[in-house]
Amino acid sequence: MTLGTLCIGQTGWREGVPWGKWTVLGAIAVVGSCVYGASLASVVPGWTLGRGALWMVFSAGLAWTLLIPALWWWGPRRWIPVITACLVTMAWGEGVLALGAVLNEGVLWALGSFPRAALWNGILVAVSNGVMATVLGLRMRPLGIPWSRTLTLWMGVLNGSGAVLFWVFFQLLKLG
């Protein structure tokens, strides 16, 4: 067994990486994060489209860059299936948040106040989080990572670091 087979499950990056699939899934993740983040300008007082988009992309993106190596370390030790599972998971989550972005304007108008709109967005993020945790668990199980480990890493690494990063970037973007 070569190092390449151990790490990525193939003989090399050129032969094994599904670049087309990764590009599409990565674009869904980035664009979806930007659209949902920008929609928060309708909900967060004093927020702008750009700040909201940057907040989501940087905070969520950096949290995922911590989860992927954690899944690799405690999982199959093959990068390609782990990265693919994470990108598929992100696409599902962004699908939920994209719907939320479309609804944000209507919800804010219907609810008429920031606290209610914030509650709506909290519920939306929780639903997205549940969908993504389920998808990731289903994708990692065939790779030999049990649900309990996937969900532990999800909560500890992704949600834990995400909460810190969302707070840090919120503070930084408020200043800018």
C-alpha positions as CSV (number, residue, x, y, z in Angstrom):
1,M,0.0,0.0,0.0
2,T,1.4,3.4,-1.0
3,L,1.0,6.6,0.9
4,G,-1.3,7.9,-1.8
5,T,-3.6,5.0,-1.5
6,L,-3.7,5.3,2.3
7,C,-4.4,9.1,2.2
8,I,-6.7,9.5,-0.8
9,G,-7.7,6.0,-1.7
10,Q,-6.2,6.3,-5.2
11,T,-2.8,6.2,-6.7
12,G,-2.6,10.0,-7.0
13,W,-4.5,13.2,-6.9
14,R,-4.6,13.5,-10.7
15,E,-6.3,10.2,-11.2
16,G,-8.7,10.2,-8.2
17,V,-10.0,13.7,-7.5
18,P,-13.4,14.4,-8.9
19,W,-12.6,18.0,-9.7
20,G,-15.8,18.7,-11.6
21,K,-18.0,17.4,-8.8
22,W,-15.9,19.3,-6.2
23,T,-16.1,22.5,-8.2
24,V,-19.9,22.4,-8.5
25,L,-20.4,21.4,-4.8
26,G,-17.9,24.0,-3.6
27,A,-19.7,26.7,-5.7
28,I,-23.0,25.7,-4.2
29,A,-21.5,26.0,-0.7
30,V,-19.9,29.4,-1.3
31,V,-22.7,31.0,-3.3
32,G,-25.4,29.6,-0.9
33,S,-23.5,31.0,2.1
34,C,-23.2,34.4,0.4
35,V,-26.8,34.5,-0.5
36,Y,-28.1,33.5,2.9
37,G,-25.6,35.7,4.7
38,A,-26.6,38.7,2.5
39,S,-30.2,38.0,3.3
40,L,-29.5,38.6,6.9
41,A,-29.1,42.3,6.1
42,S,-32.9,42.3,6.2
43,V,-32.9,40.9,9.7
44,V,-29.9,42.3,11.6
45,P,-30.2,46.0,12.3
46,G,-27.4,48.0,10.7
47,W,-26.1,45.0,8.7
48,T,-25.2,45.2,5.0
49,L,-25.4,42.6,2.2
50,G,-21.6,42.4,2.0
51,R,-21.1,42.0,5.7
52,G,-23.7,39.3,6.0
53,A,-22.2,37.4,3.0
54,L,-18.6,37.7,4.4
55,W,-19.7,36.6,7.9
56,M,-21.3,33.4,6.6
57,V,-18.5,32.5,4.2
58,F,-15.6,33.1,6.5
59,S,-17.1,31.7,9.7
60,A,-18.7,28.6,8.2
61,G,-15.9,28.0,5.7
62,L,-13.2,28.1,8.4
63,A,-15.2,25.7,10.6
64,W,-15.4,23.2,7.8
65,T,-11.6,23.4,7.3
66,L,-11.3,22.2,10.8
67,L,-14.0,19.4,10.6
68,I,-12.5,17.8,7.4
69,P,-9.1,16.9,8.9
70,A,-10.8,15.8,12.1
71,L,-13.0,13.4,10.1
72,W,-10.0,12.2,8.2
73,W,-8.0,11.7,11.4
74,W,-10.7,9.7,13.2
75,G,-12.0,8.1,10.0
76,P,-10.9,6.2,6.9
77,R,-7.7,8.3,6.4
78,R,-8.7,8.9,2.8
79,W,-9.1,12.5,1.8
80,I,-11.2,12.2,-1.4
81,P,-14.2,10.4,0.2
82,V,-14.1,12.6,3.3
83,I,-13.9,15.9,1.3
84,T,-16.7,14.7,-1.1
85,A,-18.9,13.7,1.9
86,C,-18.4,17.2,3.4
87,L,-19.1,19.0,0.1
88,V,-22.3,17.0,-0.5
89,T,-23.3,17.8,3.1
90,M,-22.6,21.5,2.6
91,A,-24.7,21.6,-0.6
92,W,-27.7,20.1,1.3
93,G,-27.4,22.6,4.1
94,E,-27.1,25.5,1.7
95,G,-30.2,24.3,-0.1
96,V,-32.1,24.7,3.2
97,L,-30.5,28.1,3.8
98,A,-31.2,29.3,0.2
99,L,-34.9,28.7,0.8
100,G,-34.5,30.7,4.0
101,A,-32.8,33.5,2.2
102,V,-35.8,33.8,-0.2
103,L,-38.2,33.8,2.7
104,N,-36.2,36.3,4.9
105,E,-37.8,39.3,3.2
106,G,-41.3,37.9,3.6
107,V,-40.8,36.7,7.1
108,L,-39.4,40.0,8.3
109,W,-42.4,41.8,6.7
110,A,-44.9,39.3,8.2
111,L,-43.3,39.1,11.6
112,G,-42.6,42.8,11.8
113,S,-39.9,42.8,14.4
114,F,-36.2,41.8,14.8
115,P,-36.7,39.4,17.7
116,R,-39.2,37.3,15.8
117,A,-37.2,37.4,12.6
118,A,-34.1,36.3,14.6
119,L,-36.1,33.4,16.1
120,W,-37.2,32.4,12.5
121,N,-33.6,32.4,11.4
122,G,-32.5,30.5,14.4
123,I,-35.0,27.8,13.6
124,L,-33.9,27.8,10.0
125,V,-30.2,27.3,11.0
126,A,-31.2,24.5,13.3
127,V,-33.1,22.7,10.6
128,S,-30.2,23.2,8.2
129,N,-27.8,21.9,10.9
130,G,-30.0,18.8,11.4
131,V,-30.2,18.1,7.7
132,M,-26.4,18.4,7.3
133,A,-25.6,16.3,10.4
134,T,-27.9,13.6,9.0
135,V,-26.4,13.7,5.5
136,L,-22.9,13.6,6.8
137,G,-23.7,10.7,9.1
138,L,-25.1,8.8,6.2
139,R,-22.1,9.6,4.0
140,M,-19.5,8.7,6.6
141,R,-21.0,5.5,7.8
142,P,-20.0,3.5,4.7
143,L,-16.5,4.8,5.2
144,G,-16.3,3.2,8.6
145,I,-17.1,6.2,10.9
146,P,-20.0,5.3,13.2
147,W,-22.8,7.8,13.7
148,S,-21.7,8.5,17.3
149,R,-18.2,9.6,16.2
150,T,-19.5,11.7,13.2
151,L,-22.0,13.5,15.4
152,T,-19.5,14.0,18.2
153,L,-17.1,15.6,15.7
154,W,-20.0,17.6,14.2
155,M,-21.0,19.1,17.5
156,G,-17.5,19.5,18.9
157,V,-15.4,20.6,16.0
158,L,-17.8,22.1,13.4
159,N,-20.5,23.6,15.7
160,G,-18.0,24.5,18.5
161,S,-15.5,26.2,16.2
162,G,-18.3,27.7,14.1
163,A,-19.9,29.4,17.2
164,V,-16.5,30.9,18.1
165,L,-15.8,32.0,14.5
166,F,-19.3,33.4,14.0
167,W,-18.8,35.5,17.1
168,V,-15.3,36.6,16.2
169,F,-16.2,37.6,12.6
170,F,-19.4,39.3,13.8
171,Q,-17.3,41.5,16.1
172,L,-14.7,42.2,13.4
173,L,-17.4,43.1,10.7
174,K,-19.2,45.4,13.2
175,L,-16.0,47.4,13.4
176,G,-15.6,47.6,9.6
